[in-house]
Amino acid sequence: MIDGKVDISKFEDEVKPIDIKYYLIKYARYWPLYLTCIFIALVGVFLFHRYSVEEYEVRGSILIKQKNTPEVRILDRSNIFSGGQNLENDILLLTSKNLAEEAISKLHLDVSYFAYTTIKEVELYDKSPIRVEVVRDGPQFETGAIFLTKVSDNEFVLSREEKGFFDFLNVKADGPVDDEILNKTFRFGELISSSRSSFSVEEIKPMRVGDKLYFIIHSPSNIIDRYARSIAVRPINSYGTVLQVSMVTKVVEKGRDYVNALMESYIDYDLKEKNRISENTLKFIDDQMRILEDSLKMVERVMLNFKVENKLLDVNSEFGGVLSNMQRLEEMIQNIEFELSYYKSLQQYLMTKGNDYTDIVAPSVVGVNDAFLNGLIRTLVEASLERRKLLVLVNENHPKVKEVDEEISKLRENVFENINNLVANTENRRDEARKKLDKSDAEFSRLPQTESDYTNIFRQYRLRENLYNYLLEKRAEAGIAKASNISDNSVLDYARMGNLIFPQKPKNYGMAIGLGFFIPLLFLLGYHYFNNKIMDQIQLKNAIRIPLLGTIGLSNKETNMLVAEHPKSMVAESFRSLRSALFYIASDKKCKKILITSSVSGEGKTFVSLNLAAAMALSGKKTCILGLDLRKPKIADYVGLDSKTGLSNYLVNKAEKEDVILETKYENLFMVPSGPIPPNPAELLLKDKMVELLEHLESEFEIVIMDTPPIGLVSETMDLLRFSDVNLYIVRQNYTHKKYLLMINDLYANDQIGNIYAVFNGLKAGGDIYDFGGYNYGYGYNYSYLRKNKYTGNYYEMEDKKPPSQWLDKLLSRFRT
């Protein structure tokens, strides 16, 4: 303490940690707002779920087996050490429109059935009591929703539903409807035909009269495109060859059936491509057999006629040895010629074809047992099949097609080189066999003419018969191979159940709770951040440099003389706390002059002046209130005194000191009213008579309360500061702007004002909690409990409590800061 003064400012300059409790209390009091927003958000999410159509994901998996043969890995050196398989072509095939068309043809997906409901779209699918059979050969366009109402046991009416306000969210509002068939009565099973429609309706489950539903007929191209785009295919992992086939659907059964049908169509497509080889082989053998059958029948007739004409019965017994040898050689030559014919036809086929070799006949099928050639041909055919699959999805300029074309080109060169060698070797074998046959012919020519002629005919017959039997055997083998053919791929897991992916109810409810809490919290944070008014004691301490001496609660009484008329109120007690703090400041003064000012009008200077003076008077101190606000004099009216004669009259020499010092109805309380409003209030207050009046008051009273104009608006308050012992600067909650405090901070920092303290006025209670976090440094303290609660007991008068009927004020008090 220096000269009776306490330097409280040093406490204010200390760095104080962030008071977490303050912020928790500040924003926790808004819990009704949080609960209200969370409740609204939860109701909104519930309604969203109630009126949203669920979407499910159905999944199946298919195993893609290894197709590359050893020949491919030998020819493609980049794949020698790799066992992996490129699944991109299979993925593209599963998402192609051709395969989608195959799958849709197995299911009844060209018509969608819906229950009649005003809540949300409910598709019936296989639970539909009717089935619409569309005549695709007749005129048919995609329709919008056609409503069917059963009107009797065997009759129904088709109509169109009028669009409602919310139908823009519903499938019912889409697509045109054939007006020619509307509002007419039809019988179940009857063909409904018009210029735009052709279909019939069958009742497959019993319906009651009056039952209503609606259906939509889809065009084939649109539904194929829609389902092809709805399929998602991806490898389950990067090491295996299992593909997961999935789609998002509103009906689990419908999506499950389509995914399963699509996987089965993929298996059928693969098997169909494999069967092309067997089908081409059978076609080749049948062509050869038709030619050979005619020749065999002709030789058989010639041999029979020759035997009848020459009366021959058995020639083989006499010339069997020579004949058997000649037959064996002829069969060998025939087989060699057959092989040579196959090689040359294969050679010609490879020369004329481009890059599609799927129609080629494998050597093993026609009896040519060359293992290496068989492997090359099989690899070439598989590469051609792979190219056909790619061309279903992309054009010939695609990089994948180019890559397959290069592989086919390498295989073709290897096949050509192998065939050229085989043709040369086969021609040499044929020439050797012919030489042996010529030698046998020379030996056979020595036989009698009749037997010789018969033997020649018989040789031709046996040759054709053996070749025909050989082709029959190969045809049976090719048929068995085709029948036993299976796909390289297989369905690993069929789609069975669906996973709900929209709406995600737990996630949405969690987001509703989070948004319901954080949106109002962010709004409050933004509001408090951009709000420039002083809202609580912590903000005041952070914004002002002068010490905070005390806080004054907000009064709900009708009178401004609160301390005098309601001495037991809580607000009156806060003035007593302020009075106690002032006793310790300038305690050496016989008469303590207290100046009260603020930044702007309306912050409660006069209210604080009156009640502080009343508190001083109640303590036995002879107190005088000096109304120095000559511009807007109000103080006399609040006390009930006549303000016609006052300070302004005295300063212009129209009244004496004794005339302007008036006694109030309250004990020990006197007042010097402002008087009439003068034209020059600032100049009047600078006169020597003002000093004389203060000296007189100092000799007569123990306390002089000086009610002055706002320091931020007028200049005379700065001049009056030299007369005061203690200066009180009034700050009002939710009224005083932070920018108003800049001037008082600057004056205090530059030592232009001394012995000045802040008083926080009009503080609103925020409930039964510790309202004003932090601590007050100096002789004053915070009067924190501004509402009655279990801690206040009966220390304050009951009139402070608001009437129970004011429920709105009670609710709003929860949101006060």
PAMILUM-917633 format. One record per residue (C-alpha): x, y, z. Coordinates in steps of 0.5 Angstrom, whole numbers, padded with zeros to 4 digits, always signed. Each point is the difference from the previous one (the first is absolute). Last residue first. Layout:
residues N
XYZ/...
//
This chain:
residues 817
-0048-0031-0041/-0008-0001-0001/-0002-0006-0003/-0004-0004+0006/-0003+0007+0002/-0004+0000-0007/-0004-0006+0003/-0001+0003+0007/-0002+0007-0004/-0005-0004-0004/-0003-0004+0006/-0002+0007+0003/-0006-0003+0003/+0004-0003+0006/+0001+0008+0003/+0007+0002+0000/+0004-0001+0007/+0003+0006+0002/-0006+0002+0004/+0002-0006+0005/+0005+0004+0004/+0007-0002+0000/+0003-0004+0005/-0005-0006+0000/+0005-0005-0002/+0005+0002-0005/+0003-0007-0001/-0006-0004-0003/-0001+0006-0005/-0003+0007-0001/+0003+0003-0005/+0006+0005-0001/+0005-0004+0003/+0007+0003-0002/+0001+0006+0004/+0007+0001-0002/+0005+0003+0005/+0003+0007+0001/+0006+0001+0004/+0005-0002-0006/+0000-0005-0005/-0006-0003-0002/+0000-0008-0002/-0002-0004-0006/-0007-0003-0002/-0006+0005+0001/-0006-0005+0000/+0001-0005+0005/-0006-0004-0002/-0008+0000+0002/-0002+0004-0006/+0003+0005-0005/-0001+0006+0005/+0001+0007-0004/+0005+0005+0002/-0003+0007-0001/+0007+0004+0002/+0007-0002+0000/+0004+0005+0004/+0007+0002-0002/+0005+0004+0004/+0003+0007+0000/+0006+0002+0004/+0003+0004-0005/-0002+0003-0007/+0005+0003-0005/+0006-0005+0002/+0001-0002-0007/-0002-0007+0001/-0007+0002+0003/-0002+0005-0005/+0002-0005-0005/-0004-0006+0003/-0006+0005+0001/+0000+0002-0007/+0000-0007-0003/-0005-0002+0005/-0006+0002-0005/+0003-0005-0005/-0002-0005+0004/-0007+0002+0000/-0004+0001+0006/-0007-0003+0000/-0001-0007+0001/+0003+0001+0007/+0001+0007+0002/+0006+0003+0002/+0001+0006+0005/+0006+0003+0001/+0001+0002+0007/+0005+0006+0002/+0002+0001+0007/+0003+0006+0004/-0004+0005-0005/+0002+0007-0002/+0005-0001-0005/-0005-0004-0004/-0005+0005-0001/+0004+0003-0006/+0000-0007-0004/-0007+0000+0002/-0001+0007-0004/+0002-0003-0007/-0006-0004-0002/-0002-0006-0003/+0005-0005+0002/+0000+0002+0007/-0007-0001+0001/-0003+0006+0004/+0001+0000+0007/-0003-0002+0007/+0004+0002+0005/-0001-0004+0007/+0003+0004+0006/+0001-0004+0006/+0001+0003+0007/-0004+0007-0001/+0000+0007+0003/+0008+0002-0001/+0001-0004-0006/-0007+0003-0003/+0002+0007+0001/+0007-0001-0003/-0004-0003-0006/-0004+0006-0001/+0006+0005+0001/+0003-0004-0006/-0006+0000-0004/+0000+0008+0001/+0007+0000-0003/-0003-0001-0007/+0002-0006-0004/-0007-0004+0001/-0004+0006-0003/+0005+0000-0006/-0002-0007-0002/-0007+0001+0001/-0001+0005-0005/-0007+0001-0002/-0003-0002+0007/-0005-0005+0001/-0004+0002+0007/+0002-0003+0006/+0005-0006+0001/-0002-0002+0007/+0004+0001+0006/-0002-0006+0005/+0000-0002+0007/-0001-0007+0003/+0001-0001+0007/-0007-0003+0001/-0004-0001-0006/-0005+0005-0002/+0005+0005-0003/+0003+0006+0002/+0002+0005-0005/+0007+0004-0001/-0002+0005-0005/-0003+0006+0004/+0006-0001+0006/+0005+0001-0006/-0003+0007-0002/-0005+0001-0006/+0001+0004-0007/+0007+0001+0000/+0001-0004-0007/+0003-0006+0004/-0005+0000+0005/-0006-0001-0005/+0004-0005-0004/+0001-0004+0007/-0008+0000+0001/-0006+0003+0000/-0006-0002-0004/+0002-0008+0001/-0005-0001+0005/+0001-0006+0004/-0003-0007-0001/+0006-0004+0001/+0000-0003-0007/-0002+0007-0003/+0006+0003+0004/+0005-0004-0004/-0002+0001-0007/+0004+0006-0003/+0002-0001-0007/+0005+0005-0002/+0001+0003+0007/+0003-0007+0002/+0003+0002+0007/-0005-0002+0005/+0003+0000+0006/-0002-0005+0005/+0001+0001+0007/+0002-0005+0006/+0000+0001+0007/+0003-0007+0002/-0005-0004+0005/+0001-0007-0004/-0007+0001-0003/+0003+0007-0003/+0005-0004-0004/-0004-0005-0003/-0005+0006-0002/+0006+0003-0003/+0002-0006-0004/-0007-0001-0002/-0001+0007-0003/+0007+0000-0003/-0001-0007-0003/-0007+0002-0003/+0003+0006-0003/+0006-0003-0003/-0004-0006-0003/+0003-0001-0007/-0005+0004-0004/+0004+0005-0002/+0007-0001-0003/+0007-0002+0003/-0002+0001+0008/+0001+0004+0006/-0001+0000+0007/+0005+0005+0004/+0000-0002+0008/+0003+0006+0005/+0002-0003+0006/-0001+0005+0006/+0005-0001+0006/+0005-0003-0005/+0005-0005+0003/-0004-0006-0003/+0001+0002-0007/-0002-0007-0002/-0002-0005+0006/-0007+0003+0001/-0001-0001-0008/+0000-0008+0001/-0005+0000+0005/-0005+0005-0004/+0001-0005-0006/-0002-0006+0004/-0006+0004+0003/-0002+0002-0007/+0000-0008-0002/-0004-0001+0006/-0005+0005-0003/+0000-0004-0006/-0002-0006+0004/-0006+0003+0004/+0000+0001+0007/+0000+0008+0000/-0006+0000-0005/-0002+0008+0000/+0007+0003+0002/+0004-0005-0004/-0004+0000-0006/-0001+0008-0001/-0001-0001-0007/-0007-0003+0001/-0004-0005-0004/+0004-0006+0002/+0003-0005-0005/+0007+0001+0002/+0006-0002-0004/+0006-0002+0005/+0006+0005+0001/+0007-0002+0000/+0006+0002+0004/+0007+0004+0000/+0003-0002-0007/+0007+0002-0001/+0001+0005-0006/+0003-0003-0006/-0007-0002-0003/-0001-0006-0006/+0003-0006+0003/-0004+0002+0007/-0006+0001-0003/+0000-0006-0004/+0001-0004+0006/-0006+0004+0004/-0005-0002-0006/-0003+0003-0006/+0003+0006-0002/-0002+0002-0007/+0004-0001-0006/-0004-0007-0002/+0004-0003-0006/+0003-0005+0004/-0006-0001+0005/-0004-0001-0007/+0005-0004-0003/+0001-0005+0006/-0008+0000+0001/-0001-0002-0007/+0006-0005+0000/-0004-0003+0007/-0007+0000-0004/+0003-0004-0006/+0005-0004+0005/-0006-0004+0004/-0005-0001-0005/+0005-0001-0005/+0003-0006+0004/-0006-0003+0002/-0003+0000-0007/+0007-0003-0002/-0001-0006+0005/-0007-0001-0003/+0003+0000-0007/+0005-0005+0002/-0004-0004+0003/-0005+0000-0005/+0004-0001-0006/-0006+0002-0006/+0003-0003-0004/+0005-0006+0000/-0004-0005+0003/+0003-0007-0001/-0003-0005-0005/-0001-0007+0001/+0001-0006-0005/+0004+0001-0006/+0004-0006-0002/+0007-0002+0002/+0005-0003-0004/-0003+0000-0006/+0004-0004-0005/+0005+0001-0006/+0004-0005-0005/-0007-0001-0002/-0002-0008-0002/+0000-0004-0006/-0002-0007+0001/-0006+0000-0005/+0005+0004-0005/+0006-0006+0001/-0006-0005-0001/-0002+0003-0007/+0007+0001-0002/+0002-0008+0002/-0007-0002-0004/+0003+0004-0006/+0006-0003+0000/-0002-0007+0000/-0005+0002-0006/+0006+0003-0003/+0004-0007+0001/-0006-0004-0003/-0001+0004-0006/+0008-0001-0001/-0001-0007+0001/-0006+0000-0005/+0004+0004-0005/+0006-0004-0001/-0004-0007+0001/-0004+0002-0006/+0006+0003-0004/+0003-0007+0001/-0006-0004-0002/+0000+0004-0007/+0007-0002-0001/-0001-0007+0002/-0005-0001-0004/+0003+0002-0006/+0006-0004+0002/-0004-0006+0001/-0003+0001-0007/+0007+0001-0004/+0003-0006+0003/+0006+0002+0005/+0007+0003-0002/-0002+0007+0001/+0000-0002+0007/+0008+0000+0000/+0000+0007-0004/-0005+0003+0005/+0004-0002+0006/+0006+0004-0003/-0004+0006-0001/-0003-0001+0007/+0007+0000+0003/+0002+0006-0004/-0007+0004+0002/+0002-0001+0007/+0007+0003-0001/-0003+0006-0003/-0005+0001+0005/+0005+0000+0006/+0004+0005-0004/-0006+0004-0001/-0002+0000+0008/+0007+0002+0001/+0000+0006-0004/-0007+0002+0002/+0002-0001+0008/+0006+0005-0001/-0005+0005-0003/-0005-0001+0005/+0006+0001+0006/+0002+0007-0003/-0007+0002-0001/-0002-0002+0007/+0006+0004+0003/-0002+0006-0005/-0007+0000+0002/+0002+0000+0008/+0004+0006-0001/-0006+0004-0004/-0005-0002+0006/+0005+0002+0005/+0000+0007-0004/-0007+0000-0001/-0001-0001+0008/+0004+0006+0002/-0004+0004-0006/-0006-0002+0003/+0002+0002+0007/+0002+0007-0003/-0006+0002-0003/+0000+0001-0007/-0005-0006-0002/-0006+0003+0004/-0002-0002+0007/-0005-0004+0004/-0002-0005-0005/+0007+0000-0003/+0003-0002+0006/-0004-0006+0001/+0002-0002-0008/+0007+0001+0002/+0000-0005+0005/-0003-0005-0004/+0005+0001-0005/+0006-0001+0005/-0004-0006+0002/+0000-0002-0007/+0008+0001-0001/+0001-0004+0007/-0004-0006-0003/+0004+0000-0007/+0007+0001+0004/-0002-0006+0004/-0002-0004-0005/+0006+0001-0004/+0004-0002+0005/-0004-0006+0002/+0000-0003-0008/-0006-0005+0000/-0004+0002-0006/-0006-0004+0001/-0005+0005-0002/-0001+0003+0007/+0007-0001+0002/+0002+0005-0006/-0005+0006+0003/-0005+0003-0005/+0001+0007+0000/-0007+0004+0000/+0003+0005+0006/+0006+0002-0004/-0002+0008+0000/+0006+0004-0002/+0000+0001-0007/-0002-0007-0004/+0002-0001-0007/+0007-0003+0001/-0002-0004+0006/-0005-0003-0003/+0004-0002-0006/+0005-0003+0005/-0005-0004+0003/-0003-0002-0006/+0007-0003-0002/+0001-0003+0006/-0007-0004+0000/+0001-0002-0007/+0007-0003+0002/-0003-0003+0006/-0006-0003-0005/+0005-0002-0005/+0005-0004+0005/-0007-0003+0002/-0001-0002-0007/+0007-0002-0001/+0000-0005+0006/-0007-0003-0002/+0003-0001-0007/+0006-0003+0003/-0004-0005+0005/-0005-0001-0006/+0006-0002-0005/+0003-0005+0006/-0007-0003+0001/-0001-0001-0008/+0007-0004+0000/-0002-0004+0005/-0007-0001-0001/+0001-0003-0007/-0004-0006+0000/-0004+0000+0006/-0002+0007-0001/-0003-0001-0007/-0007-0003+0003/-0006+0000-0004/+0000+0002-0007/-0005-0001-0005/+0003+0004-0005/-0007+0005-0001/-0002-0001+0008/+0007+0002+0002/+0001+0006-0004/-0007+0002+0002/+0002+0000+0007/+0006+0003-0001/-0003+0006-0004/-0005+0001+0005/+0005+0000+0006/+0004+0005-0004/-0006+0005-0001/-0002-0001+0008/+0007+0002+0002/+0001+0006-0004/-0006+0003+0002/+0002-0001+0007/+0006+0003-0001/-0002+0007-0002/-0005+0000+0006/+0005-0003+0005/+0005+0006-0002/-0005+0005+0002/-0002-0003+0006/+0007-0001+0003/+0001+0008-0002/-0007+0002+0004/+0002-0005+0006/+0007+0004+0001/-0003+0007-0001/-0005-0002+0006/+0005-0003+0004/+0004+0006-0001/-0006+0005+0001/-0001-0004+0007/+0005+0004+0004/-0003+0006-0002/-0007-0002+0002/+0003-0003+0007/+0003+0007+0001/-0007+0003-0002/-0004-0005+0005/+0005+0002+0006/-0001+0008-0001/-0007-0002-0001/+0000-0003+0007/+0003+0006+0003/-0005+0004-0003/-0006-0004+0002/+0003+0000+0007/+0001+0008+0000/-0007+0001-0002/-0003-0005+0005/+0003+0003+0006/-0002+0007-0003/-0007-0002-0001/+0000-0003+0007/+0003+0006+0004/-0005+0005-0003/+0003+0007+0000/+0006-0002-0004/+0008+0001+0000/+0004-0005-0004/+0006-0005+0002/+0004-0005-0004/+0006-0001+0004/+0006-0003-0004/+0004-0006+0002/+0007-0001-0004/+0005+0001+0006/+0005+0004+0002/-0002+0007+0000/-0006-0001+0004/-0008-0001-0001/+0001+0002-0007/-0005+0006-0002/-0007+0000-0004/-0005+0005+0001/-0007-0001-0003/-0005+0006-0001/+0002+0002-0007/-0001-0006-0003/-0007+0000+0004/-0002+0007-0003/+0002-0002-0007/-0004-0006-0001/-0006+0003+0003/+0001+0006-0004/+0001-0004-0007/-0006-0005+0002/-0005+0005+0001/-0003+0000+0007/-0007-0001+0002/-0002+0003+0007/-0005-0002+0005/-0005+0002+0005/-0004-0002+0006/-0008+0000+0002/-0004-0005+0004/-0008+0002-0001/-0002-0007-0001/+0005-0005+0004/+0006-0003-0004/+0001-0007+0000/+0007-0002-0003/+0002-0001-0007/-0005+0005-0003/+0003+0000-0007/+0000+0007-0004/+0001+0000-0008/+0005+0005-0004/+0000+0004-0006/+0001+0007+0000/+0001+0006-0005/-0005+0000-0005/-0005-0004+0005/+0000-0007+0002/-0002-0003+0007/-0001-0008-0001/-0004-0003+0005/+0002-0004+0005/-0003+0003+0006/-0006+0004-0003/+0000+0008-0002/-0004+0006+0002/+0003+0007-0003/+0002+0006+0004/+0007+0000-0004/+0001-0005-0006/+0000+0006-0005/+0004+0005+0004/+0007-0004+0000/+0004+0002+0006/+0006+0005-0001/+0006-0001+0005/+0001+0002+0007/-0004+0003+0006/-0001-0007+0003/+0007-0001+0001/-0001+0005+0006/+0004+0006+0002/-0003+0004-0005/-0006-0003+0003/+0000+0005+0006/-0006+0005-0002/-0004-0005-0003/+0000-0003-0007/-0007-0003-0002/+0000-0007+0000/-0001-0004-0007/-0005-0005-0001/-0001-0007-0002/-0007-0004+0002/-0001-0007+0002/-0004-0006-0001/+0000-0007+0002/-0003+0000+0007/-0002+0007+0000/+0003+0007+0000/+0007-0001+0001/+0004+0006-0001/+0006+0001-0004/+0004+0006-0001/+0005+0001-0005/+0006+0004+0002/+0004+0002-0006/+0001-0004-0007/+0006-0002-0004/-0003-0001-0007/-0003-0007-0003/-0003-0001-0007/+0000-0008-0001/+0005-0005+0000/+0002+0002+0007/-0007-0003+0002/+0001+0002+0008/-0003-0005+0005/-0002+0004+0006/+0000-0004+0007/-0005+0001+0005/+0000-0001+0008/+0007+0003+0000/+0005-0003+0006/+0005-0002-0006/+0002+0007-0001/-0004+0004+0005/+0003+0007+0000/-0002+0005+0006/+0001+0007-0002/-0001+0004+0006/-0006+0003+0005/-0006+0001-0005/-0001-0008-0001/-0002-0004-0006/+0005-0006-0001/+0005+0000-0006/+0001-0005-0005/+0006+0001-0005/-0001-0003-0007/+0006-0002-0005/+0003-0004+0006/-0003-0006-0001/+0007-0004+0000/+0004-0005-0004/+0000+0005-0006/+0002+0005+0005/+0007-0004+0001/+0001-0001-0008/-0001+0008-0001/+0005+0002+0006/+0005-0005-0004/-0001+0004-0006/+0000+0007+0004/+0007-0001+0003/+0001+0000+0007/+0002-0007+0001/+0004+0000-0007/+0004+0006+0003/+0002-0003+0006/+0002-0007-0004/+0005+0005-0004/+0003+0003+0006/+0001-0007+0003/+0008+0000-0002/+0002-0007+0003/+0006-0001+0004/+0005-0006+0000/+0006+0005-0002/+0007-0003-0002/-0001-0001-0007/-0005+0006-0001/+0004+0005-0004/+0003-0006-0004/-0007-0001-0004/+0002-0006-0004/+0002-0004+0006/-0006+0002+0004/-0005-0001-0005/+0003-0007-0002/-0001-0002+0008/-0008+0002-0001/-0003+0006+0003/-0007-0001+0002/+0001+0001+0008/-0007-0001+0003/-0005+0006+0001/-0004-0001+0007/-0006+0004+0001/-0003+0003+0006/-0006+0003+0002/-0003+0006+0003/-0006+0004+0001/+0000+0007+0003/-0006+0003+0002/-0004+0007-0001/-0006+0002+0005/-0005+0005-0003/+0000+0006+0004/-0007+0002+0004/+0001-0002+0007/+0008+0000+0000/-0001+0008-0002/-0005+0000+0005/+0004-0003+0005/+0006+0005-0002/-0004+0006+0001/-0003-0002+0007/+0007-0002+0002/+0003+0007-0002/-0006+0004+0003/+0001-0004+0007/+0008+0002-0001/-0002+0007-0001/-0005+0000+0006/+0005-0003+0004/+0006+0004-0002/-0005+0006+0001/-0002-0002+0007/+0008-0001+0002/+0001+0007-0001/+0003+0000+0007/+0006-0004-0002/+0003+0005-0004/+0002+0005+0005/+0001-0005+0005/+0005-0004-0004/+0003+0006-0002/+0001+0003+0007/+0002-0007+0002/+0006+0000-0005/+0003+0006+0003/+0005+0002-0005/+0006+0001+0004/+0002+0007+0003/+0005+0005-0002/+0001+0005+0005/-0001+0007-0002/-0007+0000+0004/+0004-0001+0007/+0005+0006-0002/-0007+0004-0001/-0002-0001+0008/+0005+0006+0002/-0003+0001+0007/-0001+0007+0002/+0000+0003+0007/+0006+0004-0001/+0004-0006-0003/-0003-0007+0002/
//
